Amino acid sequence: MIPNDPMILLSFINTKLRDEYKSLDLLCDDLQLDKAELESKLSGIDYTYNPELNRFV
């Protein structure tokens, strides 16, 4: 289960990307998340995924 609060979700995803997953696609596949829906939830706090850094910035 992923957090609903955007700031907690951002922290959760960035931690997962840093510690466990090599890309957002792999994380989304493993957790069965829709990438567009995830990015939409985070868009409210104006963060975008940077694939070179493998995190939201």
PDBQT receptor file of N, H, CA, C and O in Angstrom, charges set to zero:
ATOM      1  N   MET A   1       0.852  -1.183   0.000  1.00  0.00    +0.000 N 
ATOM      2  CA  MET A   1       0.000   0.000   0.000  1.00  0.00    +0.000 C 
ATOM      3  C   MET A   1       0.897   1.247   0.000  1.00  0.00    +0.000 C 
ATOM      4  O   MET A   1       1.837   1.353   0.788  1.00  0.00    +0.000 OA
ATOM      5  N   ILE A   2       0.589   2.166  -0.884  1.00  0.00    +0.000 N 
ATOM      6  H   ILE A   2      -0.174   2.080  -1.524  1.00  0.00    +0.000 HD
ATOM      7  CA  ILE A   2       1.394   3.384  -0.956  1.00  0.00    +0.000 C 
ATOM      8  C   ILE A   2       0.662   4.518  -0.236  1.00  0.00    +0.000 C 
ATOM      9  O   ILE A   2      -0.568   4.539  -0.200  1.00  0.00    +0.000 OA
ATOM     10  N   PRO A   3       1.409   5.453   0.332  1.00  0.00    +0.000 N 
ATOM     11  CA  PRO A   3       0.799   6.581   1.040  1.00  0.00    +0.000 C 
ATOM     12  C   PRO A   3      -0.002   7.471   0.092  1.00  0.00    +0.000 C 
ATOM     13  O   PRO A   3       0.313   7.566  -1.094  1.00  0.00    +0.000 OA
ATOM     14  N   ASN A   4      -1.031   8.117   0.619  1.00  0.00    +0.000 N 
ATOM     15  H   ASN A   4      -1.286   8.040   1.583  1.00  0.00    +0.000 HD
ATOM     16  CA  ASN A   4      -1.835   9.044  -0.183  1.00  0.00    +0.000 C 
ATOM     17  C   ASN A   4      -1.330  10.475  -0.089  1.00  0.00    +0.000 C 
ATOM     18  O   ASN A   4      -1.447  11.233  -1.052  1.00  0.00    +0.000 OA
ATOM     19  N   ASP A   5      -0.773  10.856   1.049  1.00  0.00    +0.000 N 
ATOM     20  H   ASP A   5      -0.678  10.240   1.831  1.00  0.00    +0.000 HD
ATOM     21  CA  ASP A   5      -0.274  12.214   1.217  1.00  0.00    +0.000 C 
ATOM     22  C   ASP A   5       0.889  12.439   0.254  1.00  0.00    +0.000 C 
ATOM     23  O   ASP A   5       1.843  11.661   0.266  1.00  0.00    +0.000 OA
ATOM     24  N   PRO A   6       0.840  13.485  -0.584  1.00  0.00    +0.000 N 
ATOM     25  CA  PRO A   6       1.875  13.684  -1.609  1.00  0.00    +0.000 C 
ATOM     26  C   PRO A   6       3.301  13.785  -1.063  1.00  0.00    +0.000 C 
ATOM     27  O   PRO A   6       4.225  13.244  -1.670  1.00  0.00    +0.000 OA
ATOM     28  N   MET A   7       3.495  14.458   0.055  1.00  0.00    +0.000 N 
ATOM     29  H   MET A   7       2.745  14.898   0.548  1.00  0.00    +0.000 HD
ATOM     30  CA  MET A   7       4.852  14.607   0.589  1.00  0.00    +0.000 C 
ATOM     31  C   MET A   7       5.383  13.285   1.150  1.00  0.00    +0.000 C 
ATOM     32  O   MET A   7       6.562  12.968   0.992  1.00  0.00    +0.000 OA
ATOM     33  N   ILE A   8       4.511  12.522   1.802  1.00  0.00    +0.000 N 
ATOM     34  H   ILE A   8       3.554  12.779   1.930  1.00  0.00    +0.000 HD
ATOM     35  CA  ILE A   8       4.914  11.205   2.309  1.00  0.00    +0.000 C 
ATOM     36  C   ILE A   8       5.156  10.261   1.140  1.00  0.00    +0.000 C 
ATOM     37  O   ILE A   8       6.099   9.470   1.154  1.00  0.00    +0.000 OA
ATOM     38  N   LEU A   9       4.302  10.349   0.133  1.00  0.00    +0.000 N 
ATOM     39  H   LEU A   9       3.537  10.992   0.121  1.00  0.00    +0.000 HD
ATOM     40  CA  LEU A   9       4.469   9.532  -1.072  1.00  0.00    +0.000 C 
ATOM     41  C   LEU A   9       5.793   9.848  -1.755  1.00  0.00    +0.000 C 
ATOM     42  O   LEU A   9       6.507   8.935  -2.172  1.00  0.00    +0.000 OA
ATOM     43  N   LEU A  10       6.127  11.119  -1.873  1.00  0.00    +0.000 N 
ATOM     44  H   LEU A  10       5.547  11.860  -1.534  1.00  0.00    +0.000 HD
ATOM     45  CA  LEU A  10       7.385  11.528  -2.487  1.00  0.00    +0.000 C 
ATOM     46  C   LEU A  10       8.575  10.932  -1.733  1.00  0.00    +0.000 C 
ATOM     47  O   LEU A  10       9.494  10.387  -2.344  1.00  0.00    +0.000 OA
ATOM     48  N   SER A  11       8.550  11.036  -0.433  1.00  0.00    +0.000 N 
ATOM     49  H   SER A  11       7.803  11.478   0.064  1.00  0.00    +0.000 HD
ATOM     50  CA  SER A  11       9.621  10.484   0.384  1.00  0.00    +0.000 C 
ATOM     51  C   SER A  11       9.698   8.968   0.238  1.00  0.00    +0.000 C 
ATOM     52  O   SER A  11      10.786   8.409   0.102  1.00  0.00    +0.000 OA
ATOM     53  N   PHE A  12       8.554   8.308   0.266  1.00  0.00    +0.000 N 
ATOM     54  H   PHE A  12       7.670   8.762   0.376  1.00  0.00    +0.000 HD
ATOM     55  CA  PHE A  12       8.473   6.855   0.116  1.00  0.00    +0.000 C 
ATOM     56  C   PHE A  12       9.069   6.408  -1.218  1.00  0.00    +0.000 C 
ATOM     57  O   PHE A  12       9.890   5.491  -1.258  1.00  0.00    +0.000 OA
ATOM     58  N   ILE A  13       8.656   7.058  -2.309  1.00  0.00    +0.000 N 
ATOM     59  H   ILE A  13       7.990   7.803  -2.276  1.00  0.00    +0.000 HD
ATOM     60  CA  ILE A  13       9.120   6.678  -3.649  1.00  0.00    +0.000 C 
ATOM     61  C   ILE A  13      10.616   6.949  -3.792  1.00  0.00    +0.000 C 
ATOM     62  O   ILE A  13      11.349   6.097  -4.294  1.00  0.00    +0.000 OA
ATOM     63  N   ASN A  14      11.078   8.118  -3.359  1.00  0.00    +0.000 N 
ATOM     64  H   ASN A  14      10.483   8.810  -2.950  1.00  0.00    +0.000 HD
ATOM     65  CA  ASN A  14      12.505   8.423  -3.475  1.00  0.00    +0.000 C 
ATOM     66  C   ASN A  14      13.359   7.454  -2.660  1.00  0.00    +0.000 C 
ATOM     67  O   ASN A  14      14.444   7.071  -3.096  1.00  0.00    +0.000 OA
ATOM     68  N   THR A  15      12.881   7.058  -1.488  1.00  0.00    +0.000 N 
ATOM     69  H   THR A  15      11.999   7.370  -1.134  1.00  0.00    +0.000 HD
ATOM     70  CA  THR A  15      13.610   6.076  -0.687  1.00  0.00    +0.000 C 
ATOM     71  C   THR A  15      13.665   4.734  -1.396  1.00  0.00    +0.000 C 
ATOM     72  O   THR A  15      14.719   4.098  -1.438  1.00  0.00    +0.000 OA
ATOM     73  N   LYS A  16      12.541   4.295  -1.953  1.00  0.00    +0.000 N 
ATOM     74  H   LYS A  16      11.685   4.811  -1.919  1.00  0.00    +0.000 HD
ATOM     75  CA  LYS A  16      12.508   3.030  -2.697  1.00  0.00    +0.000 C 
ATOM     76  C   LYS A  16      13.454   3.086  -3.894  1.00  0.00    +0.000 C 
ATOM     77  O   LYS A  16      14.171   2.122  -4.164  1.00  0.00    +0.000 OA
ATOM     78  N   LEU A  17      13.458   4.209  -4.612  1.00  0.00    +0.000 N 
ATOM     79  H   LEU A  17      12.875   4.992  -4.392  1.00  0.00    +0.000 HD
ATOM     80  CA  LEU A  17      14.326   4.344  -5.781  1.00  0.00    +0.000 C 
ATOM     81  C   LEU A  17      15.794   4.349  -5.374  1.00  0.00    +0.000 C 
ATOM     82  O   LEU A  17      16.634   3.761  -6.055  1.00  0.00    +0.000 OA
ATOM     83  N   ARG A  18      16.096   5.002  -4.282  1.00  0.00    +0.000 N 
ATOM     84  H   ARG A  18      15.413   5.479  -3.728  1.00  0.00    +0.000 HD
ATOM     85  CA  ARG A  18      17.480   5.066  -3.814  1.00  0.00    +0.000 C 
ATOM     86  C   ARG A  18      17.964   3.701  -3.323  1.00  0.00    +0.000 C 
ATOM     87  O   ARG A  18      19.097   3.311  -3.605  1.00  0.00    +0.000 OA
ATOM     88  N   ASP A  19      17.127   2.981  -2.598  1.00  0.00    +0.000 N 
ATOM     89  H   ASP A  19      16.207   3.298  -2.368  1.00  0.00    +0.000 HD
ATOM     90  CA  ASP A  19      17.573   1.777  -1.901  1.00  0.00    +0.000 C 
ATOM     91  C   ASP A  19      17.270   0.454  -2.604  1.00  0.00    +0.000 C 
ATOM     92  O   ASP A  19      17.969  -0.535  -2.383  1.00  0.00    +0.000 OA
ATOM     93  N   GLU A  20      16.235   0.425  -3.451  1.00  0.00    +0.000 N 
ATOM     94  H   GLU A  20      15.667   1.228  -3.630  1.00  0.00    +0.000 HD
ATOM     95  CA  GLU A  20      15.786  -0.874  -3.940  1.00  0.00    +0.000 C 
ATOM     96  C   GLU A  20      15.615  -1.003  -5.451  1.00  0.00    +0.000 C 
ATOM     97  O   GLU A  20      15.759  -2.102  -5.987  1.00  0.00    +0.000 OA
ATOM     98  N   TYR A  21      15.317   0.079  -6.143  1.00  0.00    +0.000 N 
ATOM     99  H   TYR A  21      15.200   0.972  -5.707  1.00  0.00    +0.000 HD
ATOM    100  CA  TYR A  21      14.940  -0.022  -7.551  1.00  0.00    +0.000 C 
ATOM    101  C   TYR A  21      15.850   0.824  -8.430  1.00  0.00    +0.000 C 
ATOM    102  O   TYR A  21      16.249   1.928  -8.058  1.00  0.00    +0.000 OA
ATOM    103  N   LYS A  22      16.165   0.294  -9.585  1.00  0.00    +0.000 N 
ATOM    104  H   LYS A  22      15.842  -0.603  -9.886  1.00  0.00    +0.000 HD
ATOM    105  CA  LYS A  22      17.054   1.009 -10.505  1.00  0.00    +0.000 C 
ATOM    106  C   LYS A  22      16.320   2.025 -11.364  1.00  0.00    +0.000 C 
ATOM    107  O   LYS A  22      16.953   2.884 -11.976  1.00  0.00    +0.000 OA
ATOM    108  N   SER A  23      14.989   1.942 -11.422  1.00  0.00    +0.000 N 
ATOM    109  H   SER A  23      14.475   1.243 -10.925  1.00  0.00    +0.000 HD
ATOM    110  CA  SER A  23      14.227   2.906 -12.220  1.00  0.00    +0.000 C 
ATOM    111  C   SER A  23      12.797   2.995 -11.706  1.00  0.00    +0.000 C 
ATOM    112  O   SER A  23      12.312   2.105 -11.006  1.00  0.00    +0.000 OA
ATOM    113  N   LEU A  24      12.138   4.084 -12.067  1.00  0.00    +0.000 N 
ATOM    114  H   LEU A  24      12.532   4.806 -12.635  1.00  0.00    +0.000 HD
ATOM    115  CA  LEU A  24      10.739   4.261 -11.701  1.00  0.00    +0.000 C 
ATOM    116  C   LEU A  24       9.873   3.195 -12.359  1.00  0.00    +0.000 C 
ATOM    117  O   LEU A  24       8.909   2.722 -11.757  1.00  0.00    +0.000 OA
ATOM    118  N   ASP A  25      10.204   2.816 -13.579  1.00  0.00    +0.000 N 
ATOM    119  H   ASP A  25      10.987   3.200 -14.068  1.00  0.00    +0.000 HD
ATOM    120  CA  ASP A  25       9.429   1.776 -14.270  1.00  0.00    +0.000 C 
ATOM    121  C   ASP A  25       9.469   0.457 -13.503  1.00  0.00    +0.000 C 
ATOM    122  O   ASP A  25       8.441  -0.202 -13.349  1.00  0.00    +0.000 OA
ATOM    123  N   LEU A  26      10.650   0.069 -13.023  1.00  0.00    +0.000 N 
ATOM    124  H   LEU A  26      11.485   0.605 -13.149  1.00  0.00    +0.000 HD
ATOM    125  CA  LEU A  26      10.773  -1.175 -12.257  1.00  0.00    +0.000 C 
ATOM    126  C   LEU A  26       9.987  -1.103 -10.956  1.00  0.00    +0.000 C 
ATOM    127  O   LEU A  26       9.332  -2.071 -10.569  1.00  0.00    +0.000 OA
ATOM    128  N   LEU A  27      10.050   0.031 -10.285  1.00  0.00    +0.000 N 
ATOM    129  H   LEU A  27      10.582   0.818 -10.600  1.00  0.00    +0.000 HD
ATOM    130  CA  LEU A  27       9.290   0.199  -9.054  1.00  0.00    +0.000 C 
ATOM    131  C   LEU A  27       7.799   0.097  -9.325  1.00  0.00    +0.000 C 
ATOM    132  O   LEU A  27       7.084  -0.607  -8.612  1.00  0.00    +0.000 OA
ATOM    133  N   CYS A  28       7.327   0.791 -10.346  1.00  0.00    +0.000 N 
ATOM    134  H   CYS A  28       7.907   1.362 -10.926  1.00  0.00    +0.000 HD
ATOM    135  CA  CYS A  28       5.908   0.771 -10.681  1.00  0.00    +0.000 C 
ATOM    136  C   CYS A  28       5.441  -0.638 -11.058  1.00  0.00    +0.000 C 
ATOM    137  O   CYS A  28       4.363  -1.070 -10.651  1.00  0.00    +0.000 OA
ATOM    138  N   ASP A  29       6.251  -1.341 -11.829  1.00  0.00    +0.000 N 
ATOM    139  H   ASP A  29       7.127  -0.990 -12.159  1.00  0.00    +0.000 HD
ATOM    140  CA  ASP A  29       5.898  -2.712 -12.206  1.00  0.00    +0.000 C 
ATOM    141  C   ASP A  29       5.801  -3.605 -10.978  1.00  0.00    +0.000 C 
ATOM    142  O   ASP A  29       4.845  -4.367 -10.836  1.00  0.00    +0.000 OA
ATOM    143  N   ASP A  30       6.780  -3.514 -10.097  1.00  0.00    +0.000 N 
ATOM    144  H   ASP A  30       7.556  -2.895 -10.213  1.00  0.00    +0.000 HD
ATOM    145  CA  ASP A  30       6.823  -4.376  -8.927  1.00  0.00    +0.000 C 
ATOM    146  C   ASP A  30       5.687  -4.072  -7.958  1.00  0.00    +0.000 C 
ATOM    147  O   ASP A  30       5.086  -4.992  -7.403  1.00  0.00    +0.000 OA
ATOM    148  N   LEU A  31       5.388  -2.793  -7.748  1.00  0.00    +0.000 N 
ATOM    149  H   LEU A  31       5.876  -2.046  -8.199  1.00  0.00    +0.000 HD
ATOM    150  CA  LEU A  31       4.321  -2.409  -6.828  1.00  0.00    +0.000 C 
ATOM    151  C   LEU A  31       2.961  -2.331  -7.513  1.00  0.00    +0.000 C 
ATOM    152  O   LEU A  31       1.962  -1.989  -6.880  1.00  0.00    +0.000 OA
ATOM    153  N   GLN A  32       2.923  -2.648  -8.803  1.00  0.00    +0.000 N 
ATOM    154  H   GLN A  32       3.734  -2.926  -9.316  1.00  0.00    +0.000 HD
ATOM    155  CA  GLN A  32       1.706  -2.611  -9.616  1.00  0.00    +0.000 C 
ATOM    156  C   GLN A  32       1.041  -1.231  -9.552  1.00  0.00    +0.000 C 
ATOM    157  O   GLN A  32      -0.163  -1.106  -9.326  1.00  0.00    +0.000 OA
ATOM    158  N   LEU A  33       1.867  -0.207  -9.759  1.00  0.00    +0.000 N 
ATOM    159  H   LEU A  33       2.844  -0.308  -9.942  1.00  0.00    +0.000 HD
ATOM    160  CA  LEU A  33       1.390   1.168  -9.794  1.00  0.00    +0.000 C 
ATOM    161  C   LEU A  33       1.333   1.657 -11.230  1.00  0.00    +0.000 C 
ATOM    162  O   LEU A  33       2.120   1.228 -12.074  1.00  0.00    +0.000 OA
ATOM    163  N   ASP A  34       0.414   2.540 -11.496  1.00  0.00    +0.000 N 
ATOM    164  H   ASP A  34      -0.225   2.888 -10.810  1.00  0.00    +0.000 HD
ATOM    165  CA  ASP A  34       0.361   3.201 -12.788  1.00  0.00    +0.000 C 
ATOM    166  C   ASP A  34       1.249   4.434 -12.714  1.00  0.00    +0.000 C 
ATOM    167  O   ASP A  34       1.017   5.318 -11.889  1.00  0.00    +0.000 OA
ATOM    168  N   LYS A  35       2.267   4.501 -13.571  1.00  0.00    +0.000 N 
ATOM    169  H   LYS A  35       2.456   3.783 -14.241  1.00  0.00    +0.000 HD
ATOM    170  CA  LYS A  35       3.248   5.591 -13.530  1.00  0.00    +0.000 C 
ATOM    171  C   LYS A  35       2.577   6.959 -13.688  1.00  0.00    +0.000 C 
ATOM    172  O   LYS A  35       2.923   7.904 -12.979  1.00  0.00    +0.000 OA
ATOM    173  N   ALA A  36       1.627   7.067 -14.609  1.00  0.00    +0.000 N 
ATOM    174  H   ALA A  36       1.347   6.299 -15.185  1.00  0.00    +0.000 HD
ATOM    175  CA  ALA A  36       0.950   8.353 -14.832  1.00  0.00    +0.000 C 
ATOM    176  C   ALA A  36       0.151   8.769 -13.596  1.00  0.00    +0.000 C 
ATOM    177  O   ALA A  36       0.113   9.949 -13.248  1.00  0.00    +0.000 OA
ATOM    178  N   GLU A  37      -0.484   7.806 -12.938  1.00  0.00    +0.000 N 
ATOM    179  H   GLU A  37      -0.454   6.847 -13.221  1.00  0.00    +0.000 HD
ATOM    180  CA  GLU A  37      -1.266   8.119 -11.731  1.00  0.00    +0.000 C 
ATOM    181  C   GLU A  37      -0.335   8.571 -10.601  1.00  0.00    +0.000 C 
ATOM    182  O   GLU A  37      -0.649   9.506  -9.865  1.00  0.00    +0.000 OA
ATOM    183  N   LEU A  38       0.791   7.909 -10.475  1.00  0.00    +0.000 N 
ATOM    184  H   LEU A  38       1.047   7.149 -11.073  1.00  0.00    +0.000 HD
ATOM    185  CA  LEU A  38       1.775   8.283  -9.460  1.00  0.00    +0.000 C 
ATOM    186  C   LEU A  38       2.284   9.703  -9.705  1.00  0.00    +0.000 C 
ATOM    187  O   LEU A  38       2.329  10.520  -8.786  1.00  0.00    +0.000 OA
ATOM    188  N   GLU A  39       2.662   9.987 -10.940  1.00  0.00    +0.000 N 
ATOM    189  H   GLU A  39       2.625   9.324 -11.687  1.00  0.00    +0.000 HD
ATOM    190  CA  GLU A  39       3.148  11.326 -11.272  1.00  0.00    +0.000 C 
ATOM    191  C   GLU A  39       2.059  12.375 -11.071  1.00  0.00    +0.000 C 
ATOM    192  O   GLU A  39       2.345  13.505 -10.675  1.00  0.00    +0.000 OA
ATOM    193  N   SER A  40       0.816  11.999 -11.342  1.00  0.00    +0.000 N 
ATOM    194  H   SER A  40       0.584  11.081 -11.663  1.00  0.00    +0.000 HD
ATOM    195  CA  SER A  40      -0.303  12.908 -11.136  1.00  0.00    +0.000 C 
ATOM    196  C   SER A  40      -0.462  13.257  -9.656  1.00  0.00    +0.000 C 
ATOM    197  O   SER A  40      -0.687  14.415  -9.308  1.00  0.00    +0.000 OA
ATOM    198  N   LYS A  41      -0.342  12.247  -8.786  1.00  0.00    +0.000 N 
ATOM    199  H   LYS A  41      -0.159  11.305  -9.069  1.00  0.00    +0.000 HD
ATOM    200  CA  LYS A  41      -0.442  12.491  -7.344  1.00  0.00    +0.000 C 
ATOM    201  C   LYS A  41       0.661  13.419  -6.870  1.00  0.00    +0.000 C 
ATOM    202  O   LYS A  41       0.441  14.242  -5.981  1.00  0.00    +0.000 OA
ATOM    203  N   LEU A  42       1.847  13.296  -7.456  1.00  0.00    +0.000 N 
ATOM    204  H   LEU A  42       2.025  12.627  -8.178  1.00  0.00    +0.000 HD
ATOM    205  CA  LEU A  42       2.976  14.126  -7.043  1.00  0.00    +0.000 C 
ATOM    206  C   LEU A  42       2.974  15.496  -7.713  1.00  0.00    +0.000 C 
ATOM    207  O   LEU A  42       3.675  16.402  -7.261  1.00  0.00    +0.000 OA
ATOM    208  N   SER A  43       2.202  15.663  -8.780  1.00  0.00    +0.000 N 
ATOM    209  H   SER A  43       1.632  14.928  -9.147  1.00  0.00    +0.000 HD
ATOM    210  CA  SER A  43       2.198  16.936  -9.497  1.00  0.00    +0.000 C 
ATOM    211  C   SER A  43       1.648  18.071  -8.641  1.00  0.00    +0.000 C 
ATOM    212  O   SER A  43       1.946  19.239  -8.891  1.00  0.00    +0.000 OA
ATOM    213  N   GLY A  44       0.858  17.740  -7.646  1.00  0.00    +0.000 N 
ATOM    214  H   GLY A  44       0.616  16.792  -7.443  1.00  0.00    +0.000 HD
ATOM    215  CA  GLY A  44       0.310  18.751  -6.753  1.00  0.00    +0.000 C 
ATOM    216  C   GLY A  44       1.376  19.448  -5.942  1.00  0.00    +0.000 C 
ATOM    217  O   GLY A  44       1.144  20.546  -5.437  1.00  0.00    +0.000 OA
ATOM    218  N   ILE A  45       2.553  18.833  -5.803  1.00  0.00    +0.000 N 
ATOM    219  H   ILE A  45       2.742  17.941  -6.213  1.00  0.00    +0.000 HD
ATOM    220  CA  ILE A  45       3.651  19.469  -5.076  1.00  0.00    +0.000 C 
ATOM    221  C   ILE A  45       4.778  19.834  -6.032  1.00  0.00    +0.000 C 
ATOM    222  O   ILE A  45       5.883  20.174  -5.611  1.00  0.00    +0.000 OA
ATOM    223  N   ASP A  46       4.478  19.757  -7.324  1.00  0.00    +0.000 N 
ATOM    224  H   ASP A  46       3.580  19.480  -7.666  1.00  0.00    +0.000 HD
ATOM    225  CA  ASP A  46       5.376  20.251  -8.378  1.00  0.00    +0.000 C 
ATOM    226  C   ASP A  46       6.748  19.568  -8.371  1.00  0.00    +0.000 C 
ATOM    227  O   ASP A  46       7.779  20.237  -8.433  1.00  0.00    +0.000 OA
ATOM    228  N   TYR A  47       6.752  18.251  -8.296  1.00  0.00    +0.000 N 
ATOM    229  H   TYR A  47       5.914  17.708  -8.246  1.00  0.00    +0.000 HD
ATOM    230  CA  TYR A  47       7.977  17.476  -8.432  1.00  0.00    +0.000 C 
ATOM    231  C   TYR A  47       7.884  16.661  -9.706  1.00  0.00    +0.000 C 
ATOM    232  O   TYR A  47       6.813  16.157 -10.045  1.00  0.00    +0.000 OA
ATOM    233  N   THR A  48       8.986  16.526 -10.410  1.00  0.00    +0.000 N 
ATOM    234  H   THR A  48       9.856  16.935 -10.134  1.00  0.00    +0.000 HD
ATOM    235  CA  THR A  48       9.004  15.715 -11.617  1.00  0.00    +0.000 C 
ATOM    236  C   THR A  48      10.098  14.662 -11.495  1.00  0.00    +0.000 C 
ATOM    237  O   THR A  48      11.090  14.852 -10.791  1.00  0.00    +0.000 OA
ATOM    238  N   TYR A  49       9.900  13.559 -12.187  1.00  0.00    +0.000 N 
ATOM    239  H   TYR A  49       9.094  13.405 -12.758  1.00  0.00    +0.000 HD
ATOM    240  CA  TYR A  49      10.859  12.460 -12.152  1.00  0.00    +0.000 C 
ATOM    241  C   TYR A  49      12.052  12.782 -13.034  1.00  0.00    +0.000 C 
ATOM    242  O   TYR A  49      11.888  13.149 -14.198  1.00  0.00    +0.000 OA
ATOM    243  N   ASN A  50      13.246  12.647 -12.489  1.00  0.00    +0.000 N 
ATOM    244  H   ASN A  50      13.379  12.349 -11.543  1.00  0.00    +0.000 HD
ATOM    245  CA  ASN A  50      14.482  12.835 -13.243  1.00  0.00    +0.000 C 
ATOM    246  C   ASN A  50      15.131  11.464 -13.404  1.00  0.00    +0.000 C 
ATOM    247  O   ASN A  50      15.695  10.932 -12.448  1.00  0.00    +0.000 OA
ATOM    248  N   PRO A  51      15.056  10.880 -14.618  1.00  0.00    +0.000 N 
ATOM    249  CA  PRO A  51      15.589   9.532 -14.806  1.00  0.00    +0.000 C 
ATOM    250  C   PRO A  51      17.104   9.437 -14.621  1.00  0.00    +0.000 C 
ATOM    251  O   PRO A  51      17.612   8.377 -14.257  1.00  0.00    +0.000 OA
ATOM    252  N   GLU A  52      17.822  10.516 -14.862  1.00  0.00    +0.000 N 
ATOM    253  H   GLU A  52      17.409  11.378 -15.158  1.00  0.00    +0.000 HD
ATOM    254  CA  GLU A  52      19.273  10.476 -14.668  1.00  0.00    +0.000 C 
ATOM    255  C   GLU A  52      19.633  10.338 -13.192  1.00  0.00    +0.000 C 
ATOM    256  O   GLU A  52      20.599   9.661 -12.840  1.00  0.00    +0.000 OA
ATOM    257  N   LEU A  53      18.852  10.983 -12.339  1.00  0.00    +0.000 N 
ATOM    258  H   LEU A  53      18.068  11.533 -12.625  1.00  0.00    +0.000 HD
ATOM    259  CA  LEU A  53      19.072  10.891 -10.897  1.00  0.00    +0.000 C 
ATOM    260  C   LEU A  53      18.283   9.745 -10.267  1.00  0.00    +0.000 C 
ATOM    261  O   LEU A  53      18.534   9.363  -9.124  1.00  0.00    +0.000 OA
ATOM    262  N   ASN A  54      17.325   9.198 -11.025  1.00  0.00    +0.000 N 
ATOM    263  H   ASN A  54      17.121   9.508 -11.954  1.00  0.00    +0.000 HD
ATOM    264  CA  ASN A  54      16.428   8.149 -10.554  1.00  0.00    +0.000 C 
ATOM    265  C   ASN A  54      15.701   8.577  -9.271  1.00  0.00    +0.000 C 
ATOM    266  O   ASN A  54      15.665   7.850  -8.278  1.00  0.00    +0.000 OA
ATOM    267  N   ARG A  55      15.127   9.781  -9.331  1.00  0.00    +0.000 N 
ATOM    268  H   ARG A  55      15.157  10.372 -10.138  1.00  0.00    +0.000 HD
ATOM    269  CA  ARG A  55      14.336  10.265  -8.209  1.00  0.00    +0.000 C 
ATOM    270  C   ARG A  55      13.497  11.448  -8.652  1.00  0.00    +0.000 C 
ATOM    271  O   ARG A  55      13.721  12.022  -9.717  1.00  0.00    +0.000 OA
ATOM    272  N   PHE A  56      12.543  11.798  -7.833  1.00  0.00    +0.000 N 
ATOM    273  H   PHE A  56      12.361  11.332  -6.967  1.00  0.00    +0.000 HD
ATOM    274  CA  PHE A  56      11.747  12.996  -8.088  1.00  0.00    +0.000 C 
ATOM    275  C   PHE A  56      12.486  14.188  -7.524  1.00  0.00    +0.000 C 
ATOM    276  O   PHE A  56      13.019  14.134  -6.416  1.00  0.00    +0.000 OA
ATOM    277  N   VAL A  57      12.517  15.266  -8.293  1.00  0.00    +0.000 N 
ATOM    278  H   VAL A  57      12.084  15.309  -9.194  1.00  0.00    +0.000 HD
ATOM    279  CA  VAL A  57      13.211  16.484  -7.876  1.00  0.00    +0.000 C 
ATOM    280  C   VAL A  57      12.300  17.683  -8.056  1.00  0.00    +0.000 C 
ATOM    281  O   VAL A  57      12.698  18.810  -7.761  1.00  0.00    +0.000 OA
TER     282      VAL A  57
